[in-house]
Amino acid sequence: MLKAIAAFLPLVTIGALGRLSRGWERWLRRLTWIEALILTGYGLVLTAAGLLVQSGVIAPAANADRRALRWHAFLWDPWFLVWGLLVTIALVQGRRRRGGV
């Protein structure tokens, strides 16, 4: 449920699903910036850590599932980074279209 809300929040914020009152728009825009920061930070940290494990810089635990580590390093965690960056781009572009900075 939370991921579905996070997926639609940027669309509502930039007005792709209709216009909002000024008060709601400002509140949702701040919430969406928080979402963008969390997703980008989460994706960046976990992707970097996963790639460090895959390159041998960080040794995984002896009982670690190496297949799962590869999937996270090369697929799942980078998607969170991409998602966060796309939300950031949408917020910046939406602000420019509205006449902001």
Rosetta blueprint (number, residue, H / E / L):
1 M L
2 L H
3 K H
4 A H
5 I H
6 A H
7 A H
8 F H
9 L H
10 P H
11 L H
12 V H
13 T H
14 I L
15 G L
16 A L
17 L L
18 G L
19 R L
20 L L
21 S L
22 R H
23 G H
24 W H
25 E H
26 R H
27 W H
28 L H
29 R H
30 R H
31 L H
32 T H
33 W H
34 I H
35 E H
36 A H
37 L H
38 I H
39 L H
40 T H
41 G H
42 Y H
43 G H
44 L H
45 V H
46 L H
47 T H
48 A H
49 A H
50 G H
51 L H
52 L H
53 V H
54 Q H
55 S H
56 G L
57 V L
58 I L
59 A L
60 P L
61 A L
62 A L
63 N L
64 A L
65 D L
66 R H
67 R H
68 A H
69 L H
70 R H
71 W H
72 H H
73 A H
74 F H
75 L H
76 W H
77 D H
78 P H
79 W H
80 F H
81 L H
82 V H
83 W H
84 G H
85 L H
86 L H
87 V H
88 T H
89 I H
90 A H
91 L H
92 V H
93 Q H
94 G H
95 R H
96 R H
97 R H
98 R L
99 G L
100 G L
101 V L
